[in-house]
């Protein structure tokens, strides 16, 4: 407990020092999630299990929000008011999740609730509060850098066939087996590494220099291979072609780039790095059948979970009781059992709505595709129903997209030229008087009638 108190004091001190720069605290929290997996969080907090065994980054985010409420409360209120429907919806989901988890006999995932739902939503709030274009670019670049580091560690793990970092924590996990040759770097699972790689790949379209962009694409491709994710491989290839197509202006250059990228992909696919994922294409060890069984179970039992769920993490127990050998392998299905179908759809629907409404004003290359990938891929494995980097990656990218769109919309309103309309006066003898209207964000002055 002493170590946890010391860590909380450190987080409070950081939040105090960075009270005028909340995005710096956001960057630190994201870095912690990428560099310290859940199984290694006890190194900083001293809590390997129990009700206070939250991820170290969770304490930093909570401390930062508390400091912002004290130091910059009006700005936080302004952000909430600007996105009131979004935060009402997310607040309702968090409240329902808390109640069902606290009072359900099947629940028990309070740590998961805080790490994967509450804190990522608070992270979104901090991004919307403190972000400007410079900080958004910094956060994007940081996520690219951290994913590159995670992939580098995963490549080293593939070479030596050992976890290298946090070995005791990883070896205690039921899914870990070096024989499978699937690696995760500094993240919590191989599929979490695949998710990060797939989300980051479209963001590389915004990297200015081609001599940096192309090696990063190669690193991401190797990363998805060592994770042995079949869907991740397909999504990463699509993302790579998007980056090549968006990074050049002439059609000829795009064609040449896509051809070179295709040749590099084929060459890598024929290397030993691809052996694991190719074996999984031929023999998926029953994962496809497990997903079909999960869908069949949900199709039969969904009326029981329409309005209420059984608490966060209850889907594991319910699935096991139903004879499923694995989880339901989908975040939306698992959350539907955990908090109810209505609230699960509200949660994921809010994500989609944020991206749809942001698309018109976003200027950062690749962020919309990255956001779409971040929402879709978690629906293909347990993702947000496990304590991993998935929740932070998802909401950080959505936060970047929404903040970028908010800045773009405000800039457009400021730069919009005045509108000119014609005011008609009640008197027939009065002439039509042109009236110059101010932008919508400013009060409008009307022409005063001169009378007969």
C-alpha positions in Angstrom: 0.0 0.0 0.0 2.9 2.3 0.7 4.1 2.0 -2.9 0.6 2.8 -4.2 0.4 5.9 -2.0 3.8 7.1 -3.3 2.6 6.5 -6.9 -0.6 8.5 -6.3 1.5 11.3 -4.8 3.8 11.3 -7.9 0.7 11.5 -10.2 -0.7 14.4 -8.2 2.6 16.2 -8.4 2.8 15.7 -12.2 -0.8 16.9 -12.5 0.0 20.0 -10.4 3.2 20.8 -12.4 1.4 20.3 -15.7 -1.9 22.0 -14.7 -1.6 24.5 -17.5 -0.6 21.8 -20.0 -3.1 18.9 -19.6 -2.1 17.5 -23.0 1.4 16.8 -21.5 -0.3 14.6 -18.9 -2.3 12.9 -21.6 0.9 12.1 -23.5 2.4 10.6 -20.3 -0.6 8.5 -19.7 -0.6 7.1 -23.2 3.1 6.4 -22.9 2.5 4.5 -19.7 -0.1 2.3 -21.4 2.2 1.5 -24.3 5.3 0.8 -22.2 3.8 -0.8 -19.1 1.3 -3.7 -19.8 -1.3 -4.5 -17.2 0.7 -7.5 -16.0 3.6 -5.2 -15.2 1.6 -2.4 -13.6 2.5 -3.7 -10.1 6.1 -2.6 -10.7 5.0 1.0 -10.3 1.9 0.7 -8.0 2.8 -2.4 -6.0 -0.7 -3.7 -6.6 -0.7 -6.9 -8.6 -4.3 -7.8 -7.7 -7.3 -6.5 -5.7 -9.7 -3.6 -5.9 -6.9 -0.9 -6.2 -4.9 -2.8 -8.9 -5.6 -0.2 -11.6 -3.1 0.5 -14.3 -0.5 3.1 -13.3 -1.8 5.4 -16.1 -5.3 5.3 -14.6 -4.1 7.1 -11.4 -2.4 9.8 -13.6 -5.5 10.4 -15.6 -7.7 10.7 -12.5 -5.2 13.0 -10.8 -5.1 15.2 -13.9 -8.8 15.5 -14.2 -9.1 16.3 -10.5 -6.5 19.0 -10.9 -8.2 20.4 -14.0 -11.5 20.6 -12.1 -9.8 22.7 -9.5 -7.6 24.8 -11.7 -9.5 25.0 -14.9 -13.1 24.1 -14.1 -14.8 26.6 -16.4 -12.9 25.3 -19.4 -13.9 21.7 -18.6 -17.5 22.8 -18.2 -17.3 24.5 -21.6 -16.0 21.4 -23.2 -18.8 19.3 -21.7 -21.4 21.8 -22.7 -20.1 21.9 -26.3 -20.4 18.1 -26.5 -23.2 17.7 -24.0 -25.0 14.9 -25.8 -21.8 12.8 -26.1 -20.9 13.1 -22.4 -24.4 12.5 -21.3 -24.5 9.3 -23.3 -21.0 8.2 -22.0 -21.9 9.2 -18.5 -25.0 7.1 -18.6 -23.1 4.1 -19.9 -20.5 4.4 -17.1 -23.2 4.8 -14.5 -25.1 1.7 -15.8 -21.9 -0.3 -16.0 -21.0 0.7 -12.4 -24.4 -0.3 -11.0 -24.6 -3.6 -12.8 -21.1 -4.5 -11.9 -21.4 -3.5 -8.2 -24.7 -5.3 -7.5 -24.6 -8.2 -9.9 -23.6 -11.7 -8.7 -21.9 -12.3 -12.1 -19.9 -9.0 -12.1 -16.6 -8.3 -10.5 -14.8 -6.4 -13.2 -14.6 -3.0 -11.5 -10.9 -2.7 -12.4 -11.8 -3.4 -16.0 -14.6 -0.8 -15.9 -12.3 1.9 -14.6 -9.3 1.0 -16.9 -11.2 0.4 -20.1 -14.3 2.6 -19.9 -14.1 5.4 -17.4 -10.5 6.5 -17.8 -10.5 6.4 -21.6 -13.6 8.7 -21.5 -11.8 11.0 -19.1 -8.8 11.0 -21.6 -11.2 12.1 -24.3 -12.3 15.0 -22.1 -8.7 16.1 -21.5 -7.9 15.9 -25.2 -10.9 18.1 -26.1 -10.0 20.5 -23.3 -6.3 21.1 -24.0 -5.6 20.2 -27.6 -4.5 22.6 -30.3 -3.1 21.6 -33.7 0.5 21.4 -32.4 -0.4 19.2 -29.5 -2.6 17.0 -31.7 0.3 16.4 -34.1 2.6 15.7 -31.1 0.1 13.1 -29.7 -0.1 11.5 -33.1 3.6 11.3 -33.5 3.9 10.0 -30.0 1.5 7.1 -30.7 3.5 6.3 -33.9 6.7 6.3 -31.9 5.3 4.1 -29.1 3.9 1.6 -31.5 7.3 1.4 -33.2 9.0 0.7 -29.9 6.4 -2.0 -29.1 7.0 -3.6 -32.5 10.8 -3.4 -32.0 10.5 -5.3 -28.7 8.1 -7.8 -30.4 10.7 -8.5 -33.1 13.4 -9.0 -30.4 11.0 -11.5 -28.7 10.5 -13.3 -32.0 14.2 -13.6 -32.4 15.0 -14.9 -28.9 11.7 -16.7 -28.3 11.3 -15.1 -24.9 9.2 -12.2 -23.5 12.4 -10.2 -22.5 10.3 -7.6 -20.6 7.8 -8.3 -17.9 8.5 -12.0 -18.3 7.0 -13.1 -15.0 3.8 -11.3 -15.7 3.4 -12.6 -19.2 4.3 -16.2 -18.3 1.5 -16.1 -15.7 -1.2 -15.5 -18.4 -3.2 -18.5 -19.5 -2.8 -17.7 -23.2 0.9 -17.2 -23.2 2.9 -20.0 -24.8 6.3 -19.4 -26.6 5.6 -22.4 -28.8 2.9 -20.5 -30.6 5.5 -17.8 -31.5 3.0 -15.0 -31.2 4.5 -11.9 -29.6 3.2 -8.6 -28.2 6.1 -6.4 -27.4 5.3 -4.2 -24.4 1.6 -4.5 -24.9 -0.8 -7.0 -23.2 -1.6 -9.4 -26.0 -0.5 -10.1 -29.6 -3.9 -8.9 -30.8 -3.4 -5.6 -28.9 -0.1 -5.1 -30.8 -2.0 -5.8 -34.1 -4.7 -3.3 -33.2 -2.1 -0.6 -32.5 -0.2 -1.3 -35.7 -3.4 -1.2 -37.8 -4.6 2.0 -36.2 -1.2 3.7 -36.6 -0.6 2.7 -40.2 -3.1 5.3 -41.8 -1.6 8.0 -39.5 1.7 7.5 -41.4 0.1 9.4 -44.3 0.7 12.5 -42.3 4.5 11.9 -41.9 6.1 14.5 -44.1 9.3 12.8 -45.2 9.1 9.7 -47.5 12.5 8.4 -46.2 10.9 8.1 -42.7 7.4 7.1 -43.9 8.5 4.0 -45.8 10.6 2.4 -43.1 7.8 3.0 -40.6 5.4 1.2 -43.0 7.9 -1.7 -43.1 8.1 -1.8 -39.3 4.3 -1.9 -39.0 4.1 -4.7 -41.5 6.6 -6.8 -39.6 4.7 -6.0 -36.4 1.5 -7.4 -37.6 3.3 -10.5 -38.8 4.9 -11.3 -35.5 1.4 -10.9 -33.8 0.1 -13.5 -36.3 -3.2 -11.6 -36.7 -4.9 -12.6 -40.0 -7.4 -9.7 -40.0 -4.6 -7.4 -38.8 -2.6 -8.4 -41.9 -5.4 -7.5 -44.3 -6.2 -4.2 -42.6 -2.5 -3.3 -42.4 -2.1 -3.9 -46.2 -5.1 -1.8 -46.9 -3.7 1.0 -44.7 -0.3 0.8 -46.3 -1.9 1.2 -49.8 -3.9 4.1 -48.5 -0.7 5.8 -47.2 1.1 5.3 -50.5 -1.8 6.6 -52.4 -2.3 9.7 -50.2 1.4 10.6 -50.0 2.0 11.3 -53.6 0.2 13.8 -55.9 0.7 12.4 -59.4 -1.1 9.3 -60.6 2.1 7.8 -61.9 3.9 8.2 -58.6 1.0 6.6 -56.8 1.0 3.7 -59.2 4.8 3.2 -58.8 4.5 3.5 -55.0 1.7 0.9 -54.8 3.6 -1.5 -57.0 6.7 -1.2 -54.9 4.7 -1.6 -51.7 3.0 -4.7 -53.2 6.4 -6.2 -54.1 7.7 -5.5 -50.6 4.6 -7.1 -49.0 5.0 -10.2 -51.2 8.7 -10.5 -50.4 8.1 -10.2 -46.7 5.3 -12.7 -46.9 7.8 -15.3 -48.3 10.2 -14.7 -45.4 10.3 -16.7 -42.1 8.5 -13.8 -40.4 5.3 -14.7 -42.2 5.4 -18.4 -41.4 3.3 -18.1 -38.2 0.5 -16.1 -39.8 0.5 -18.3 -42.9 0.1 -21.4 -40.7 -2.8 -19.7 -39.0 -4.4 -19.1 -42.4 -4.2 -22.8 -43.1 -5.1 -23.9 -39.6 -6.7 -21.4 -37.3 -6.7 -23.8 -34.3 -10.5 -23.5 -34.0 -10.8 -19.7 -33.6 -13.2 -19.3 -36.4 -15.4 -22.1 -35.0 -15.3 -20.5 -31.6 -16.5 -17.1 -33.0 -19.4 -18.9 -34.8 -20.4 -20.7 -31.6 -20.3 -17.3 -29.8 -22.6 -15.7 -32.4 -25.0 -18.7 -32.2 -25.1 -18.4 -28.4 -25.8 -14.7 -28.6 -28.5 -15.1 -31.3 -30.4 -17.4 -29.0 -29.9 -15.6 -25.7 -30.0 -11.9 -26.6 -33.5 -11.2 -25.3 -32.2 -11.8 -21.7 -29.8 -9.0 -22.1 -31.8 -6.4 -24.0 -32.0 -3.7 -21.3 -29.8 -4.9 -18.4 -26.6 -6.8 -18.2 -24.9 -8.9 -15.6 -21.9 -6.6 -14.9 -18.5 -6.0 -16.4 -16.6 -9.2 -17.2 -19.8 -11.4 -16.6 -19.7 -12.4 -20.3 -16.7 -14.7 -19.5 -18.6 -16.6 -16.8 -21.9 -16.7 -18.7 -20.1 -17.9 -21.9 -18.2 -20.6 -19.9 -21.5 -21.7 -18.3 -23.0 -22.0 -21.8 -20.2 -24.3 -22.8 -18.2 -21.9 -24.9 -14.5 -22.7 -24.9 -13.5 -19.1 -25.3 -15.0 -15.6 -24.8 -17.5 -14.2 -27.2 -14.6 -12.7 -29.1 -16.3 -9.4 -29.8 -16.4 -6.2 -27.7 -19.9 -5.3 -28.6 -21.3 -8.8 -27.8 -19.4 -9.0 -24.5 -20.5 -5.5 -23.5 -24.1 -6.4 -24.4 -24.0 -9.2 -21.9 -22.1 -7.0 -19.4 -24.3 -3.9 -19.4 -27.2 -4.7 -21.7 -27.6 -4.4 -25.5 -29.2 -1.0 -25.4 -26.3 0.5 -23.5 -23.6 -1.4 -25.4 -25.1 0.0 -28.6 -25.2 3.5 -27.1 -21.5 3.2 -26.2 -20.3 2.1 -29.5 -22.8 4.2 -31.4 -21.4 7.3 -29.7 -18.0 6.4 -31.1 -19.4 6.1 -34.6 -21.4 9.3 -34.2 -18.3 11.2 -33.1 -16.4 10.1 -36.2 -19.3 10.7 -38.6 -19.8 14.2 -37.4 -16.1 15.0 -37.4 -15.4 13.9 -40.9 -16.3 17.2 -42.6 -13.8 19.3 -40.7 -10.9 16.9 -40.1 -7.7 18.0 -41.7 -5.1 15.5 -40.3 -4.3 12.9 -42.9 -5.4 9.3 -42.1 -7.1 10.0 -38.8 -10.6 9.2 -40.0 -9.5 5.8 -41.4 -7.5 5.2 -38.2 -10.6 6.0 -36.1 -12.8 3.6 -38.2 -10.2 0.8 -37.8 -10.0 1.5 -34.0 -13.8 1.0 -33.8 -14.1 -2.0 -36.1 -11.2 -4.3 -35.0 -12.2 -4.5 -31.4 -15.4 -6.2 -32.5 -13.4 -9.2 -33.7 -11.8 -10.2 -30.4 -12.3 -9.6 -26.7 -10.3 -6.3 -26.9 -12.2 -3.8 -24.6 -13.3 -6.7 -22.4 -9.6 -7.2 -21.3 -7.3 -4.8 -19.5 -5.1 -3.7 -22.4 -4.1 -0.7 -24.4 -7.2 -1.1 -26.6 -9.4 1.4 -24.8 -6.7 4.1 -24.7 -5.8 3.7 -28.4 -9.5 3.8 -29.4 -10.4 6.9 -27.5 -7.1 8.7 -28.1 -7.6 8.4 -31.9 -11.2 9.5 -31.6 -10.2 12.4 -29.4 -7.6 13.5 -32.0 -10.2 13.4 -34.8 -12.9 15.2 -32.8 -10.5 17.9 -31.5 -9.0 18.4 -35.0 -12.6 18.7 -36.4 -13.5 21.2 -33.6 -10.5 23.4 -34.4 -11.3 23.2 -38.2 -14.9 24.1 -37.6 -14.0 27.1 -35.5 -11.4 28.3 -38.0 -13.9 28.0 -40.8 -16.4 30.1 -38.9 -13.9 32.8 -38.2 -12.7 33.0 -41.9 -16.2 32.8 -43.4 -16.9 35.9 -45.4 -20.0 38.1 -44.3 -23.3 37.2 -46.0 -25.3 39.8 -47.9 -29.0 39.6 -48.0 -31.8 42.1 -49.0 -34.1 43.4 -46.3 -37.7 44.3 -47.4 -39.4 47.1 -45.5 -43.1 47.2 -44.8 -43.6 50.4 -46.7 -44.0 50.1 -50.5 -42.1 53.4 -50.9 -39.0 52.2 -49.1 -36.3 50.8 -51.3 -34.7 47.4 -50.9 -31.7 48.0 -48.6 -28.8 45.6 -48.7 -27.8 44.4 -45.3 -24.4 43.1 -44.4 -24.6 40.2 -42.0 -21.9 39.2 -39.6 -20.6 35.6 -39.4 -22.9 33.2 -37.5 -20.7 33.4 -34.5 -21.3 37.1 -34.1 -24.5 39.1 -33.4 -26.4 40.2 -36.5 -27.4 43.8 -37.0 -30.6 44.5 -39.0 -31.3 47.6 -41.0 -33.6 50.1 -39.3 -36.7 51.1 -41.3 -36.9 54.8 -42.2 -40.7 54.9 -42.3 -43.0 56.8 -44.8 
